[in-house]
Amino acid sequence: MALAAIGRIVIACGFLMTCRQAQGPRMTACIVGWSHLPFGKHDAETVETLIVKAASGALAHAGIGADEVDEIFLGHFNAGFSPQDFTAALVLQADERLRFKPATRLENACATGSAAVHAAVRAIEAKRARISLVVGVEQMTKTPPAEIGRNLLRASYLAEEGETEGGFAGVFGKIAQAYFQRYGDQSDALATIAAKNHRNGVGNPFAQMRKDLGFDFCRRESEKNPFVAGPLKRTDCSLVSDGAAAVVIADVDAALSMQRAVAFRATAHAQDFLPMSRRDIIDFEGCAVAWKQALGRARLSIDDLSFVETHDCFTIAELIEYEAMGLAEKGKGARVALDGVTQMDGRLPVNPSGGLKAKGHPIGATGVSMHALAAMQLCGEAGGIQVKNARIGGIFNMGGAAVANYVSLLERLR
């Protein structure tokens, strides 16, 4: 073994010993490989081919054989997008050596991908698996537009919100209206967030839209940027996408023998009530709880993070998430956006990937994509979207209107 490799393992082992002696966070699982397909419209692909390409790519990137995988987790929302609804076993199509491995599909609305990632981490923590393969997938663009709206609205509480005009965009349009009523017009902040994420997406080879639209275009209503729901314009809404991503997650002992090891400092999942009528919808309380739990478990503060990938399904969501993660006080998220805090050269870059806004949002793939991109950042392999000196990354993935709330905190081990 090369001396440099031995040195890296010694440093990693010393880091783990320091954490244990100080009774710091107990790191049990690491991302050791990943694969990310470009998001967009893929008429020539199917859910099956997307899964196979992502799974094969992740195994190859991790440098392991399919026979070394102990368990498989697939994130696939579906909700009518694909006629093939039983999809967990499709991962086995990537390699015949995956046959007879446990494979489970998970779903938690737009947080489906993170639900799969967190399940894999828990399997490793429970010592039921040493190496897990996680794949996230969705194919949405083959569905007629009216059906897309109905499918997405299934992530809301249909008994009360099922007739919302504008579908899921209408749900977040109501959230934006309520926020504006309480704290004033936030149109400048929303346009700043949209422009930031589109500018970041230019450097992301996996992004569906790689075009810097600029603040003025995002701010003004126009024929190309009409109002969609409430105060939300087209540039405030994430894209309809096809895509897949995959990560290989291993226990720490296995990870130390591999080329890369990005450790989970902490994870947290807080599920809130589904009906918006049962909560103050502009507080995103479940998001705040998940962030508080994860930061507490990791013994970190928001100021310790180098970057955040957060769930900007709509720009109003990113704005409120600034407040829920502790980056701004309630009602003052706009200041963070307008002062440049979350820009690539700001104090805490948010969505260096371009976020769901520019990268795209294939529902089941989104959470896995966030983890893959965060691992790239921490390994210095993010190319045109690389955050300088990235050391600790935060991820927030949300299902529904702040219902399923997942936070992961990642740090490079080697």
N, C-alpha and C positions, 0 to 999 in steps of 0.2 A: 504494500500500500504506500502511495506517495506520502512524503513527509507533510505536504500541505494538507492532505486529506486527514492524516492523523491529527494534525494540529487543530483542524476544525472540530473533530470529534471530541478532543480533549477540552476545547473551549466550551462546546455544547454541554458536555458532561459536568464541567465546572459550574456552568450557569444553572443547570438543574439542581446541583448540590446546594448552591447558594440559595436558590428559591426554597428548597426543602428546609434548610437550616434556619432560614428566616421565617419559616411557616408562611411563605408567600403562596401565590396561586399554584395549584397542582396541575401541571400540564400533562394531559394524558393522550392527546391525539394531535396529529400533524397532517397538513396537506403536503403530499410528496410528489404530486404530478397533476397535470390538468390538460384539458383540451377545450377550445372555444371555437365554434363554427361562426362564420359571419352571420349576423342577424339581418333579416330582410324578407323579401318575397322569393320563395323557392318552389316554383311550380314543378320542377323536375324531381323534387324530394318527397318523401313520405315520412310520417312519424317514425316508422321503422328504420329507414335509411339514415335519418338524422341521429337516432339513438345509436346505431351501429358505428357511425363515423366518430361521434363524440366519445363513446366508450373505448373504441380501439385506440383513438388518439391519446386518451388519458393514460391508458395502460402503457403505451409505448413511451410516453413522456416520463412516466414514473420509473421506467426500466424494469417492470415486473411482468411476469407471465400471468395469464388468466388463471392458472391453477393455484396461484398464491392468494387469490381473492377469497375471503371467507364469507362475505355477505354483500348483497347488491340492494341499493335503494334507488328507486326511480321517482322523480318528481314530475307529475303529469296532471295538470288541472283538467283538461279536456272540456267538460261541461257542454258537450255537443259539437266541439270543433272537429273531432275525428270520429268516424264510425267505429274504429277499433278502440273499444273502451277498456279492454283487458290487456294492459301493455307491459306489465312488470317483466314478463318472460321474454319480451323482445330484446332485452339487453343481452340475453344468451346468444342471440344471432351474431354478436360480435366475435365470438370465439367458442368453439365446441367444448373447450375445457371449462366453460362456465356452467355447463349442464349439471343440474342437481344442486347448484349453490342456492341458498335461500335468496329469494328476490321478492321485494315488496314495493308496491306503488304507494306513494303518499300524496295527499292533496290537502291544501289549506289555503284555497283561493290564490291570490297573487303572491303569497308567501310559500307556495308549494315547494319551490326549490330549496329554500332554507329549512323547511320541515324535513326534507330528505337528508340534507347535510347534518342537521342536529340529531336525527335518528341514527346516522352512522357514527357520530361522535359518542352518543350514549351507548351504542353497541360495543364500542372499543373501551369506554370507561367501565362497562360491566364485565369486560374481559370475555365477551361472547364472540368477539372478532378481533383479529390482529390487523387485518387489512380489509377495508371496505371500498367498494366502487359506488360512486354516486353520479347519477345522470339526471339532468333536467331537460325537458323537451316540450315544445308546443308547435303546432302548425295551425295558424289562424287565417291566413290570407286566402285559402281556398273556399272559405265560408262567405256567403253573401252578406253584405253590410248589415242588413236588418237582423239577420241571425246573429252576427257578431255582437250587436248591441244586446240582444236578448240573452246570449250566453254569458256575457260579462255581468249583466245585471243579476245573475244568479249568485254573485258574491255579495249581494245585499240582502236585507231582510224583506223577502218578497211580500209578506203579509202586510207590511206598511209602506215599503219603498218600491214595490214591484211595478207600479204604474208611473214611476218617475219619468217625466219627459226628458229626452236626451240620454236615457240609459244611465250607465255608470258615470258618464261625464256630467249628467244632470245631478247625480248624487253629490259629486264634488263641487258642482256649481252652487248647490245649496250651502255647502260648507263654506265656500268662498264668500257668498253673500252674507252669511252669518258673521264671518270674521270681519268683513268690511263694515258691517253695521256696528260691531262692537269697537273696532280699533281704527276705523277710517279706511279710505280708499288705498289699496295696496298695489295698484296697477303698475307703478314704476318698479316696485320690488319684484313682482311676478315677471315682468319683462326682462329685468336684470338676470333673474334665475334662468329663464329660458335662453337668453342670449349666451350666458356663461356656459350652459350645458351644450348648446350647439357648437360653440367655439371649441370646447374641450373635445367634442366628438370628432372634429376634423382629424385629430391625430390618432384616432382609434380605428385600426384596420377591421375590427369586428362590428363597427357601428353601422346601423342601417342608413342613417342620414349623416353624411360627412360634409356639412355645409355651414359656414359661419353666417347666420342670418342677420346678426347685428341687433342692437337694442332698438333702433328706430322701427325696424320691421316688426319686431315682437311687440312693441308698445302700441302701434297704431292698428286700428281696425282697417281692413282692406278687403278687396275681393279675394285675395289669396290668403288672407288671415282673418276670417270672419269670426264673430262671436259664436260659440258653440253651446254654452250653457251658463246662464248668469253672467258674471264678469269674466269668464274664461273664454279665451280665443283659441283658435286652432293651435297656435304655438305654445299654449299652456297645457296641451294634452299629449300624452305619450302615444307611441306608434303601434299599429297593428302589425305583428311580426311573426315570422317563422324562425326557429333556431333551436340550438341545443348546446349545452356545455356539460362538462364532466370533471370531477375531481377524484383523485385517489387519496384516501385518508388512512393513515397507519398509526399504530401506537408508537410511543416515543422510542422505544428500544429498536423497533424495526426502522423507524425514520432515520435514526442516527447512522445507519449503514447505507443510506441513499444519498443521492446528489443534492436534494433539496429537502428542507423540513421547515414548514411554516406552522408554528404551534398555535392552538387555540388557547389564548390566555383565559378566556371565559366565554360562556354562552348564556343566553337567557331567552325565555319564551313566556310572554304574558298574553293570555287570551281574554278579550273583553266581551261585553254583551254585544250581540249582533244588532239588535234594534238601535238605531241612532236616538230614538226617543228616550232611551234609558240612560243616556249620558250626555255630558256637555261635549258636543261633537267637535268643537274647535280647540279642545284641550289636548286631544290625543293622549289620554291618560295611560292607556296600555303601552304606548310607545315610551312614555316617560318612565313607567315602572320597569320595562325591560332594560332600558339604558341604565337606570339606577342599579338594578340587580347585577348587570354584567360588569359595570365599572367597579362596583363594590367587591365582587368576587375576584376581579383582577387586581384590586388595590390600585386603581388608576383614577384619574380625573379626565374630563374632556380635554384639558390642556395638554395631556400626555400624548394625545393622538397626532399622528402625522397627516392623516387624511381620513375621510369618511366616504363610503359609497352608501347613499341613502335612497329611499324609495320615492322618486319623483314621478309617480304615475300622472300627477298633475302638479303644476308649479305651486299651487296653494299647499299641497302636501309637504313639499320640501320646506316651504316657509314655516309651517307650523312645527315641523320636525326640528328645525333649529332651536325652537323653544323647548321642545320635549327632551332633546338630548342635553340641554343645559348650556347651549351656546349663547342663548339670549333669554331675557326675561319674557314672560307672557305679554303678548301684544307688541313686542319689540323685535320680532324676527326680521322685519324689513331693514332695520338698521344694519344688521349683519350682512345682508345682501348688498345694500347700497354702499357700505363702507369698504367693500372688497375683501372682507374677512374670508369668504369661502371661494375666492378665485384661486387659480392655480398657483399664483404667487402670494396668496394671502396667508393669514395665520393658520387657518385650517382648511385646506382645499376640500371641497365637497363635490363629489361626482366628477373626479378627473377623467373618468371614462366617457363622459357625456351623459351619464345616467340613462334612465329609461326614456327620457325625452329625446335624446339623439341616438343612443345605442339601439333602442327598440325594447319591446316588452313582450316576448313570447312567454306567456304566464309561467308555465312550469319550469322554464329554463332560467328565469331572472335571478332567483336566489343563488343558484349554482354559479351562474355567470359572475355575480358579485364576489363570491368567494374565490373563484379562479382569478379574476382581475386583481383582487386585493393581494393574493399570493404572488402574482406577477410583480406588483408594485414593490412588495417587501423583498423580493429576490432581485430587484433591479432589472427586471426583464420586461418592463411595460412600454418600452420604445417611446413613441411620440407622446404618450400620456404619462410618462414617468414623473412622479413627485420626487423632488430632490431630497435625499437623505431620509427616505421613508423608513420608519422603524417600527411603528405600531399602527395598525389599521383598524378602523371601526366599520361595521356593516349593519345597516338596518333595512330589513325587508318586511313589508306589511301586506297582510291579506285583508281584503275588504276595506271599509272606511275605518282604519286603525283598530281592527278586530283581532287579527292574528299578528302579533308583534314579535319579531325575532331579532336579536342582537348577537353578533359575534365580534370578539376582539382577537386580532391575530398579531403574532410577532414572529419574526424569522428566528429559528433556532440554529439553522445552518444552511 
